[in-house]
């Protein structure tokens, strides 16, 4: 039986020296050496015969060689992978730099545009618009000074002036010699127009009656002066009991049975009001 002694020589005295693995057979006269240096394997032993000892050694050396070759391939693949990752990282850094540059340019352009817009706004002269007169809260509106609920209320129109009377004829000479002249007839005065005798109440602010309404004459009108004008039209129609007033001066006219009769079926509707006319 051959006996082998294993001696591992690590040369570290010189930087970059190749490590060596040496097997020495000390059972024979001259002995034999199996040595691995880097990727190379040399042997002075006869490995053709498969004795009890050297057969196992041969199998171990073959397995070691296979592992060494596999490791060499893995190192090559790892090197290629590191190179690829480095290239991708460089490309990403380039893309990031380009994106940052584009973002800075966009920010600068936005700042310039914003400054120009602000300058244009500062140059616009702000003028006060005209004050409305017939809106809901205007001078002649529903709650205005001259409106129906204002301080002075609505004022009736002045009656027509009658025609001038005919001049009387010259009278006869009297006994005392004075000339008598008939006095002119005074012009008749028109009777004042009587204010309408009816009543109306606001039954719902921001309300409407789409769920329960029946149209009355005149149905619907636009561009009304105020809600009072619509109420008068409802009273004069003969079959109207409700007025729906919209903030754009549009009115709808409904029969007295609409809105549940008492406004109980009205629904919420911004900028809409409902009035009961009696």
Backbone torsions as a table, in degrees:
resi	resn	phi	psi	omega
1	UNK	NA	134.4	177.9
2	UNK	-84.1	141.7	175.8
3	UNK	-116.4	131.1	-177.6
4	UNK	-116.7	141.0	172.8
5	UNK	-111.4	134.2	-176.9
6	UNK	-101.0	125.8	179.0
7	UNK	-124.4	119.1	178.5
8	UNK	-100.6	117.5	180.0
9	UNK	-105.8	117.1	175.4
10	UNK	-108.7	111.5	-179.0
11	UNK	-90.9	110.0	-176.9
12	UNK	-121.9	4.2	-177.4
13	UNK	-73.5	-28.5	-180.0
14	UNK	-113.7	130.9	-178.7
15	UNK	-61.5	134.1	177.6
16	UNK	81.5	9.5	-178.5
17	UNK	-69.9	145.9	-178.1
18	UNK	-78.9	127.5	177.6
19	UNK	-70.6	147.0	-177.0
20	UNK	-125.9	143.0	175.5
21	UNK	-121.7	121.4	-173.2
22	UNK	-126.1	131.4	172.0
23	UNK	-110.7	126.9	-178.2
24	UNK	-119.9	128.1	176.6
25	UNK	-88.9	116.3	-177.9
26	UNK	-106.0	9.9	-177.8
27	UNK	-85.6	-23.6	-177.4
28	UNK	-92.1	-175.5	179.4
29	UNK	-69.3	-53.7	-178.1
30	UNK	-95.8	-16.3	-177.4
31	UNK	73.1	167.7	175.0
32	UNK	-139.8	157.9	-174.5
33	UNK	-127.1	132.1	172.1
34	UNK	-114.6	115.3	-170.8
35	UNK	-126.9	136.3	173.5
36	UNK	-112.8	121.8	179.2
37	UNK	-126.5	108.6	-176.3
38	UNK	65.2	-123.1	179.0
39	UNK	-94.2	-4.5	-176.5
40	UNK	-98.8	145.5	177.6
41	UNK	-126.0	125.8	177.7
42	UNK	-123.0	153.0	-177.7
43	UNK	-150.3	139.3	172.4
44	UNK	-107.0	8.2	-178.5
45	UNK	-95.7	155.9	175.8
46	UNK	-89.2	103.7	-176.9
47	UNK	-99.6	6.8	-178.1
48	UNK	-73.0	-37.1	179.8
49	UNK	-81.8	143.8	-177.5
50	UNK	-111.5	81.4	176.2
51	UNK	-81.1	-173.5	-176.9
52	UNK	-64.5	-41.5	-175.6
53	UNK	-90.8	-51.9	-172.5
54	UNK	-72.5	-18.5	176.1
55	UNK	-67.9	-46.0	177.4
56	UNK	-63.4	-38.5	178.7
57	UNK	-63.4	-40.4	-179.8
58	UNK	-62.3	-42.7	179.4
59	UNK	-64.0	-38.8	179.0
60	UNK	-66.0	-40.6	179.8
61	UNK	-66.1	-38.8	179.1
62	UNK	-64.2	-42.4	178.1
63	UNK	-64.4	-39.3	178.2
64	UNK	-62.7	-38.0	179.6
65	UNK	-65.6	-41.3	179.8
66	UNK	-62.5	-45.0	179.0
67	UNK	-61.7	-40.5	-178.4
68	UNK	-63.8	-42.2	179.2
69	UNK	-65.0	-42.1	179.8
70	UNK	-62.4	-40.7	178.8
71	UNK	-64.9	-37.4	178.9
72	UNK	-63.6	-40.8	178.2
73	UNK	-66.5	-40.4	178.7
74	UNK	-62.7	-39.1	179.4
75	UNK	-63.6	-39.0	178.7
76	UNK	-64.4	-45.4	179.0
77	UNK	-63.4	-40.1	179.0
78	UNK	-63.3	-39.1	177.8
79	UNK	-63.0	-43.1	178.5
80	UNK	-63.6	-40.3	-179.9
81	UNK	-64.1	-43.0	178.8
82	UNK	-62.6	-40.1	178.7
83	UNK	-63.4	-43.6	179.3
84	UNK	-62.9	-44.9	179.4
85	UNK	-63.3	-36.9	177.4
86	UNK	-63.8	-41.2	178.4
87	UNK	-64.4	-42.1	179.2
88	UNK	-65.1	-39.5	178.4
89	UNK	-63.0	-40.6	178.2
90	UNK	-63.1	-40.8	179.0
91	UNK	-64.8	-40.9	178.6
92	UNK	-63.5	-41.0	178.0
93	UNK	-62.7	-37.5	177.4
94	UNK	-66.5	-42.4	178.2
95	UNK	-63.3	-41.2	179.9
96	UNK	-62.7	-41.5	179.0
97	UNK	-63.6	-42.5	179.8
98	UNK	-65.1	-41.9	179.6
99	UNK	-64.9	-39.9	179.1
100	UNK	-64.6	-39.7	178.6
101	UNK	-64.2	-43.5	179.3
102	UNK	-64.8	-38.4	178.8
103	UNK	-64.7	-42.2	178.1
104	UNK	-62.6	-39.5	179.4
105	UNK	-66.0	-40.7	178.7
106	UNK	-65.0	-40.7	177.7
107	UNK	-61.8	-41.4	-179.9
108	UNK	-65.6	-41.4	178.9
109	UNK	-65.3	-40.1	178.0
110	UNK	-63.4	-41.4	179.8
111	UNK	-62.6	-40.1	178.5
112	UNK	-65.5	-45.0	179.8
113	UNK	-63.2	-39.7	179.0
114	UNK	-64.9	-39.9	179.0
115	UNK	-64.4	-40.6	178.5
116	UNK	-65.3	-40.4	178.5
117	UNK	-63.6	-41.8	179.4
118	UNK	-64.7	-39.3	177.2
119	UNK	-62.8	-40.6	179.6
120	UNK	-65.2	-38.9	179.1
121	UNK	-64.7	-41.1	-179.0
122	UNK	-65.1	-25.7	-178.5
123	UNK	-84.0	-12.9	-179.5
124	UNK	-73.9	126.3	179.1
125	UNK	-83.2	123.2	-178.7
126	UNK	-87.6	118.4	-178.8
127	UNK	-111.5	142.4	178.0
128	UNK	-77.6	129.1	-179.7
129	UNK	-73.7	165.6	179.9
130	UNK	-69.5	149.7	179.0
131	UNK	-84.8	128.0	-179.7
132	UNK	-66.2	153.2	-179.0
133	UNK	-115.2	-26.9	-173.8
134	UNK	-117.6	12.3	175.9
135	UNK	-68.7	176.3	-176.6
136	UNK	-58.0	-35.9	179.6
137	UNK	-114.9	14.2	178.4
138	UNK	-75.0	-174.7	-175.5
139	UNK	-59.9	-37.7	-178.9
140	UNK	-110.9	11.2	-178.5
141	UNK	-76.6	-172.1	-174.0
142	UNK	-59.7	-42.0	-178.7
143	UNK	-108.9	9.0	179.0
144	UNK	-72.2	176.1	-176.0
145	UNK	-60.1	-38.1	-178.8
146	UNK	-102.4	5.2	179.8
147	UNK	-75.4	177.8	-174.7
148	UNK	-68.0	-28.2	178.2
149	UNK	-105.2	8.7	-178.2
150	UNK	-79.4	-171.7	-175.9
151	UNK	-65.6	-39.8	-174.7
152	UNK	-103.3	-15.0	179.2
153	UNK	71.5	176.3	-178.8
154	UNK	-74.0	147.2	-179.5
155	UNK	-112.8	131.6	179.7
156	UNK	-71.6	157.8	-180.0
157	UNK	-73.6	150.1	178.6
158	UNK	-71.7	136.5	-179.8
159	UNK	-67.7	159.1	-179.3
160	UNK	-69.9	146.2	178.9
161	UNK	-87.6	132.4	-179.2
162	UNK	-69.4	161.1	179.8
163	UNK	-70.0	152.4	178.9
164	UNK	-66.3	134.8	-179.0
165	UNK	-69.3	157.6	-179.8
166	UNK	-71.1	149.1	179.3
167	UNK	-81.0	131.6	-179.7
168	UNK	-68.4	156.4	179.9
169	UNK	-78.4	163.2	-177.3
170	UNK	-70.3	132.6	-178.3
171	UNK	-79.1	170.5	179.5
172	UNK	-79.8	163.9	-179.2
173	UNK	-71.6	129.7	-179.4
174	UNK	-83.8	178.2	-177.5
175	UNK	-65.8	-33.3	-176.8
176	UNK	-88.3	7.6	177.2
177	UNK	85.1	-4.4	-179.7
178	UNK	-77.5	149.2	179.5
179	UNK	-94.1	120.8	179.7
180	UNK	-89.9	137.6	179.8
181	UNK	-129.1	127.4	178.3
182	UNK	-66.9	137.6	178.0
183	UNK	-74.1	145.6	179.0
184	UNK	-66.5	147.4	178.5
185	UNK	-73.7	132.6	-179.3
186	UNK	-69.8	146.0	179.9
187	UNK	-70.7	137.7	179.2
188	UNK	-69.3	147.3	179.6
189	UNK	-102.1	129.2	-178.4
190	UNK	-70.2	143.1	178.5
191	UNK	-71.9	138.1	180.0
192	UNK	-64.5	145.8	179.0
193	UNK	-73.1	131.0	-178.6
194	UNK	-74.4	139.3	177.5
195	UNK	-68.4	144.0	-178.9
196	UNK	-61.2	140.3	-177.9
197	UNK	-102.1	85.3	175.6
198	UNK	-154.2	172.0	-176.9
199	UNK	-135.0	149.8	175.1
200	UNK	-146.1	148.5	-177.4
201	UNK	-129.5	144.8	172.1
202	UNK	-77.0	114.3	-176.7
203	UNK	-100.1	-14.6	-179.0
204	UNK	-164.3	120.6	174.7
205	UNK	-92.3	131.5	-174.9
206	UNK	59.0	43.7	179.2
207	UNK	-129.5	159.9	177.0
208	UNK	-154.0	167.1	-173.4
209	UNK	-126.1	48.7	179.2
210	UNK	-65.5	-27.7	-176.2
211	UNK	-77.5	-19.8	-176.2
212	UNK	-154.5	88.9	178.9
213	UNK	-151.6	149.5	176.3
214	UNK	-132.5	123.3	-173.0
215	UNK	-67.8	141.2	172.6
216	UNK	-118.2	166.1	178.7
217	UNK	-67.9	135.7	8.2
218	UNK	-95.7	21.6	174.8
219	UNK	87.3	-77.8	178.8
220	UNK	-158.1	139.6	-179.5
221	UNK	-134.2	151.4	179.7
222	UNK	-118.0	167.3	176.0
223	UNK	56.3	39.5	176.1
224	UNK	-75.9	149.3	-178.7
225	UNK	-65.2	-43.7	179.7
226	UNK	-164.9	177.4	-177.7
227	UNK	-67.1	-28.9	-179.5
228	UNK	-62.7	-38.0	178.1
229	UNK	-61.3	-37.8	178.7
230	UNK	-70.3	-37.6	179.3
231	UNK	-63.1	-43.4	178.6
232	UNK	-61.6	-42.8	179.6
233	UNK	-63.5	-37.0	177.8
234	UNK	-64.9	-45.2	-180.0
235	UNK	-61.7	-38.8	-176.1
236	UNK	-78.0	-15.5	-174.6
237	UNK	-74.5	-26.3	176.9
238	UNK	94.7	-28.2	-179.5
239	UNK	-126.3	20.6	-176.1
240	UNK	-106.9	135.5	177.5
241	UNK	-129.9	-7.8	-179.7
242	UNK	-137.0	144.1	173.2
243	UNK	-123.7	127.2	171.5
244	UNK	-101.6	120.1	-176.2
245	UNK	-109.4	128.1	178.0
246	UNK	-109.9	149.8	-172.0
247	UNK	-64.7	-17.1	176.9
248	UNK	-89.8	19.6	175.7
249	UNK	70.9	28.7	173.9
250	UNK	-99.7	138.7	-179.7
251	UNK	-124.7	144.6	169.2
252	UNK	-120.8	148.5	-175.9
253	UNK	-120.2	126.3	-176.2
254	UNK	-126.9	157.4	178.2
255	UNK	-70.1	164.8	-174.1
256	UNK	-65.3	-23.3	179.3
257	UNK	-82.4	-4.2	179.6
258	UNK	-70.5	167.6	178.1
259	UNK	58.3	27.2	-177.6
260	UNK	77.2	5.3	-178.5
261	UNK	84.0	-31.3	-178.3
262	UNK	-126.4	9.1	180.0
263	UNK	88.9	5.0	-174.8
264	UNK	-71.0	-21.3	-178.6
265	UNK	-98.9	8.7	179.3
266	UNK	-68.3	149.1	178.2
267	UNK	-117.3	163.2	-179.1
268	UNK	-69.3	136.2	177.5
269	UNK	-157.2	107.7	-178.3
270	UNK	-58.2	145.9	175.9
271	UNK	64.1	25.1	176.6
272	UNK	-129.8	140.4	177.3
273	UNK	-134.1	151.1	178.5
274	UNK	-121.9	139.6	-177.7
275	UNK	-126.0	136.8	174.3
276	UNK	-95.8	125.8	-177.9
277	UNK	-108.7	126.8	-177.7
278	UNK	-108.8	NA	NA
